[in-house]
Amino acid sequence: MELNFSSKALTNNKLPCFAATPTTGTLLNPSKSLCLASHHQLPRVSFSLSSTDPLKLITSRKVIAMAAGSSRDLEMSNLTALSPLDGRYWGKVKDLASSMSEFGLIYFRVLVEIKWLLKLSNVPEITEVPSFSKEAEAYLQGIIDGFSVDDALEVKKIEKVTNHDVKAVEYFLKQKCESHPEIAKVLEFFHFACTSEDINNLSHGLMLREALSSVILPSMDELINSISLMAKEFAYVPMLSRTHGQPASPTTLGKEMAIFAVRLSEERRYLAETRIKGKFAGAVGNYNAHISAYPNIDWPHVAEEFVTSLGLTFNPYVTQIEPHDYMARLFNTISQFNNILIDFDRDIWSYISLGYFKQITKAGEIGSSTMPHKVNPIDFENSEGNLGKANAELSFLSMKLPISRMQRDLTDSTVLRNMGGALGHSLLAYKSAIQGIKKLQVNEARLKEDLDQTWEVLAEPIQTVMRRYGVPEPYEKLKELTRGRAVNEESIREFIKGLDLPGEAKSQLLKLTPHTYVGAAAALAFAVDEALHL
């Protein structure tokens, strides 16, 4: 006996109705179709209960369309998502969906197939594909510009028969164009001389280019600018440094933020400069099929023109696949950016723990389920956690993708479908860090308190000035004064007064305090924009 959780219950505002009906079903994976609006589609579900079997989630193959803008339906789809990126965090990462999803992959495959047909029509030696009329070109471009979720679903429907995703795109385009009298004459030149990977590698490159330029790089820029603003705002706020966890020469809070802004911006520059490559050389990279059909055409030149026309860098030396070395570099660069951000998240977490930052509270929010006073640094913790998840995936991608047996094996195909997850967790981390930064408020009183209690940090400038003026054993004298002993303003000043130093040098040392002994920190913080690579 099953308790049937009816699909009708999922699309109204009432509580789900349970009806006891004798049904049977097969355990299927929940299917989700991409929705480019602010909601998902939700699979039909039923819960199967018996005395001997555990609770099973059974889904139908038919996806129930949800009403646009329904917050309840959105929440329901979030509950059924396998990945938190598609569920709990969808609102923060959905900008990646149009490029890094299955929909995005199919869209770019369609684009590449159409652009290749248009390219063939412009090669004079291929008389079988004459130049298209303006109307025919507009028709083909309209398929690209008007490509919809329904179109993508049609491709998936065809794939169920072909069991081949790229061939399904070819058949979809033939169906789309068979009614056009001009294009119908050259339908067999869709996918001409192509291996699937000719289409796929360019599609993946275009997916990455779009995701980076439209989503990832702008989010990195927002993060870097947020930290840069902190650097300038807190340029003159003195802070006790800590090396090995122990009090060290003072700095300013702004200068420490400037370091992160510059480090992150450098990796961002490396990422932006990464050349996204593409190949279009057929089954094993030699243009075998091309030359057999049209031996007098300079196919490497045609391929280079085509690949570069898409905004990608042409790779002439390939097997069946583009070897993905650029992807490894790209993912390693993102991973290094993420490593630096983990360093930032942990430092901010530590500064919050020390009381150097307060966090602006929001009415109604709860920090701890049992300790009402707590305001936890959850944004930086969430950022750090997602960066770790992202880097695990990025590391795997960068290590696996450049390796393929002989002229090609298929292991890269399934792996490449996971690029969106790595970028999604990265994006989520960037947004969490930005959100956390907005809540920070400097606690200057707490910073002052630590500096007031650590006059021993002035041992460094004192012994350095003593060295300049030839005072014997300066380091040893300061070590005897400060190491393992309580040091305060009075004891430091008495020591300085007893030194055999020129009057001006002694006067300058007597003016020093832990608050003013910050070197060029403020100037470095203020100059941060000149060092950024944006």
N, C-alpha and C positions, 0 to 999 in steps of 0.2 A: 504494500500500500504506500502511495506517495502523497505527500501534501503538496499540492500544486500551487506555486506562487505565480499567479496569472500575469501575463504581460499587460493586461488592462489595468491592473493595480499599479503598474509602474508609470502610467502616463496620466494619472489624475492626482488630485490633491488629497485623496483619502488614504487611510491606512491600508496596507496590502491585505487582500482577501485570500484566505486559505481555504481551498476546497479539497476534500479527501476524495481522490479519484484513482482508480487502478490503472496506472500508466507505467510504461516502460521507457527507458531512454538509454542513450549511449553517452558516456562521459566525454565531453568535448571541451576544448579550450575556449574560453570566452573570446568571441570575435568582436573587434572594435573597428569601425570605419572612421577615417579621418574626417573631422568636421572643422572647417577653417573659420567658423564663428567661435563664439565664446562658450561652446558646449561640446559634449561628446554624444555619440549614439550609444545606446545601452542594449546589451544582449538580453534576450528573454531568459529567465532563470527559473529553476524549480529546485526545491530542496527535498531530497529523498531520505526518508527516515525509516529505519527498521531496527529490530532488536539485535540483529547480528552485524549489520553493516555500519560503518562510520558515516557521519554526515557527508553527503556528496553534493557538489555544486554542478548541476546539469544545465547546459546552455543549448539553445536551439541554433541552427545555422542561420536562421532569419534574424536580422538585426532590427530592433524596434526603433523607428525614427523618433527622436525626441523633439518636443516643441522648443523652438529657439527662445533663449532668454529665460528658461525655467530654472531657477536656482535649485529647486528640489531635484529635478532630473539630473542636473549637473552633479549634485552631491551623490545621487544614486550611482552614476557612472563612475565617480571617483572611488566608491566603495568596491567596485568590481575590477578595477585596474590591477593588473599584475605588478606593474612597476609604479612606484610612487611618483615618478615623473609624469605618468599619464593619469595619475589620480590626485593625491594630496597636493602635489606641487604643480599641477598642470597650468594654473594661472600664471606662474612665474616663468615657465619654460615654453609656453605655447608658441612664442615667436619663432622657435626653431622648427616647428612642425611642417611649415610649407616647403622647407628645403631638405630636412633631414629625415623625413618620414618615408613610408612606402609610397605615399602619394607623390612626394617630391621626387623620388627615384623614377617613378613611372612618367611623371611630367617631363623630366629632363631627357628620358629615353625618347619620348615623343618628339621633343625639340631636336635632338641630335639626328634622328631618322629623317625628319623633314628637312633640316638644314643640309643633310648629305644629298638628298634628292635634288634640292635647289642647286647645290654645288655641281653635281653631275650635269645639270642643264646648262651650266656655264662653261663646260669643257668642250671646245669645238670639235674635238675628235670623236666625241660620243654623239654621233648623229641620231642615234635611236632616242635620245632624250633632248629634243630641241629646246631652245630657250622658251620658258613659260611666258605667257601673256601676263600683264599686270593683274588682270582679274584672277588668273590661276594662282599667282604668287600671293595675292591677298587672301585667297581661299585657304591656302596652306598655312599662312601666318595666322589666319583666324582660328585654325585648329589649335595652334599653340596658345594664342592669347585667350581663347575661350575654354581652355581645358578645365574641366570641372571634376568634382568628386564623382558625379555620375559617370563621366568618361572613364575615370580610373576604375570604377566598379565594373564597367563593361570590359576593360582589359583583364581584370581578375576573373571575370566570367569566362572569357576566352581561354585564359590560362588553365582553368580547370579541365579543359579538353586537351590542350597542347601539352600540359605539364612542362611548359617552357616559358619563362616570364618574358624574355626578349622577343621570342617568336610571336607571343600574344600581342605585343605592341605592333609588330609588322602587320599582323592580320587585322588589328583594329584600324590601322591607317588605311589599309586596302578597302575595308568596309566603308570608311568615312569618305573615301575618294572615288569609289566605283561609279557613283552617280554623276561625277564631274566629267564631262566629255573629253576635256583636254588631258587631265591627269590620269583618267582611266586607261589611256593608251600606254602609260609607262608604269603601271602598278608594280611590275616585277623588278623595277629599279629601286623600289624601297628595299633597304638592307643590301644593296648591291655590293658584292665582293666582301661583305663584312662578316667577321666573326662576332659573336655576342659581346665579347670583351671589348671590341672596338666601340660599341655603343655604351657599354657599362662604364669603362674607365673614364670616358668623357663626361658621362652623367655624374659619376661620383666626384670628379673634379669640379664640375659646375655646382653640385650640391655643397661642397666644401667652400667654394668661393663665395657663394651666396650666403651661407651661414656665417662665415667669417666677416664679410663686409657689412652685412645687414644687422647682425646680432652680436656676435662674440667680440669683435673689435670695438664697437660702440660701448658695450658693457665694460670692457677693459678700460676704455678711455674714461668712462664715468667714475670707475673705481679709482683710477690713478689721479684724476682731478680732485676727487673727494679727499684723498690722502694729501695731495699737494696743498689744498686749502687748509688742512690741519697744520701742515708744516709752517705756512706763513702766519696763520692765526696764533699759533703757540710758539713762534720763533723766539720770543723773549721770556718764555716761562721756564725758569731753571728747574732742573730735575736731577736727583741723585742717580748716577749710573750704577749699574751692577755688573761686575764681571765675575764669573764663577759663582754668581748669586750673592757676592759680597759687595759692600759699598766701594765705589770707585770714583774717579774724577768726575765732577758734575758735567752735565750737558744741558741742552734745552729740549723740552718735549718736541718742539717743532723740528729741530734738526734730526731727531730720531725718526720722525714721520717722513722727512725729506728723503732719508735713505731708502725707505721702502718705495716711495713714489718713483725715484730714479731707477732702482733695480727693476721694478715692474715695467717701467716704460721701455727699458732696454730690451727685455724679452718681447714686449709688444712689437717693437720695431723689427726684431728678428722674424717674428711671426708674419708681419705684414710683407716682409721682403721675400718670404718663401715662395718660390716659383711653383705653381700648381701645373703639373705636366700632363700631357695626353699623348696617346699613340693612336694610329689608325692604319695599321700595316697588315691586317688580315690574320689568318689562322695561326701563323708562327712568326710573324714579323717580317716576312720577305716579299709581300705583295704578290704571292704566287697566283692567286685567282685573278687579280687585277691584270697582271701581265699576260695571262693566258687568254683573256678576252680582248684586251687592247694593248698589244705589245709595244706600240709606238708612243705611248703616253708616259711622261715622266711622273710616275705615281708617287714617289717620295715627295716630290715638289707639290703635287696636288694635295697630298695628305697634310703636309706642313701648312699650306695655305688654309686648309679647312680647319685644322686644330687651332691655329692662331686666330682665325676669324671668330672663334668662340671665346677668345680672351685667355686661352691657355697657352702654355709653353710646349712646343713640340719636342717629343723625345724620339729620335730616329732609330735608336738601338734597343730593340725590345724582342720578347718572345710573343706568345699569344697575349700576354698581359703587359701592361705598363708595370714595371717592377716594384712600384710603391715606395721607392726610397725617399721620394719627396714627402710622402705621407708620414714616414717614420720621423723625418726631421721636423715636420709640422707638429706631430703629436708630442714629440719630445720637447719642443719649445713651449707648447701649452702646458705640459707637465712641469717644466721648470718655472713658468709663470705661477702655476698653482703652488709649487713648493715655496716660493717666496711669499705668497699670500698666506700659506700655513704659518710661516714664521711671523708674519704680521698678526694673524689671528691670535697666536699664542702669546705674543708680547702684549697685545691689547688686553687679552684675558688676564695676564699677570698684573698689568697696571690697574685693572679694575679690582683685582684681588687685593692689591696694596692700598686701594682707596684713592689712587691718583685720578681716576675717572669715576664720576657718578653716572648713572643711566637715567635718562628722563623716563618717567613712568607714564603709563597710559591708563586712564580710568577703566576699570573692569578687568584688566589683565592680572594674571596670577603667576607668581614666580615659583612657588613651591606648593604642593598639595597639602603640606602639613606645617610648613613654617611661614606664617603670613608676612614676615618682615622681608623676605628675600626678593631681590631683583637679580635674576641670574643673567649671565652674559650669553643668552641662548643664540643670538644671531651669529656671534663669532664661533660658537661651538658647532652650530649647524653648518657654517661655512667650512670649518675645518673638517668635519665629518664627510661632507660632500666632496671636498677636494681630495680626500683620501680615496674615496670610491672612484672618482674621476681618474685619478692618477693610476690606480690599479688597472683600469680599462685602457687608458692611454698607453701605459707601459706594455700591456699585452699586444695592443694594435701595432705599436712601433717595432716590437720584436718579431711578431708573427708575419706581418704583411710582406716584408721583403723576401721571405722564404717561400719558394714554390718549386716543386720537383720538375726538373728538366724544362720542357717548354711550357708547362703549366699543369698545376693540379687545381682542384676546385675548392681547396680549403679557404682561400681568401674570400670567396663569394659570400659564405655565411657570416664570416667575421666582419666584412665591410658593412653588413646590415646593422652593426652595433655602434657605428660611429656616433649616431645621435645620442645614445646613452651617455657616452663619455663627454660630449659637448654639453649635454643637458645638465649633468651633475656639476660641471664647471660653471655654467651660467647660473645655476641655482646658488652656488657658493659665492659668486661675485655679487649677486643681488642681496644675499644675506649679509655679506660684509658691508655693503653700502648702507643697508638698513640699519645695521648696528652702529655705524659711524654717525648716522643722523641722531642717534639717541645719546651720544656721549657728551658729557659736560665735565670740564676740568675742575678738579678739587684742589685749588691752589693752596689752601690751608694745609692740606695733608702733605703736599709736596714740600711746603715750607717746613713743616714739622720734621720731616726726615733730614732735610739739609741742616737744620739747626742742631741736630743731634749727631752730626758726623763731621766735626771739625778736623778729624784725622785725615780727611782727604786733602788737606792743604800740605801734608807732608811732601807730596810730589813737587809742587812749585818751590817750596822752601829749599829742598835739597838740590833742585836744579839750579837755583840762583846761587846757592853755596858753591856748587861746582864751578860756575862761571868765575867767581871771585877767589878761587883757590883755597877755600876753607877745607881743611883736611877731613877725610872720612865723612862726607855729608850724608851719604846713604845710611851708614852705620849709626850715626848720631840720631837720625830721624827714626830709624828702626827701633832704637832703644827707647825713644820717647813715646812711640805710638803703638808698637806691636803688642797686642794683648792687654793694653792698658786703656783706662778711660781717659779720653782726651776732650777738652772743651775749649771754648774761646779763650779763657783766661790762661790756660797752660800753653796754648799755641803762641799767644802774644808774648808771654814771658820768655819763651824760647827764642823768638825772633829778636826781642830786645837784647838778648845776651849774645847775639852773633856779632862776629867781627866783619861787618859789611859796610860799604859806603852808605852814607846817610840816605841818599835818594833810593837806593835799592831796598834798604830796610824800611823806608817809608812806604814804598809800594807794596811790600809784603804785608805790612801792618794794615793796609787798606783792604786786603783780600778777605773775602768771606766765602763759605761754600756756595752762596747765592751768586757771587760775581765771578767765581773761578770757572768760567765756561768757555774760555778761548774764543774761537771764531764760530761757535755753534750758531748763534743768531744770524750772522751774515750768511752762513751756508744755507740755513733754512730759508731766508728771504730770497736767495738766488736760485731756488730749486727749479723754477720754470725754465731757466736757461739751460739746465742739465737734462730736461725731459726730452724724450725721443717720441714726440707725438706728431 
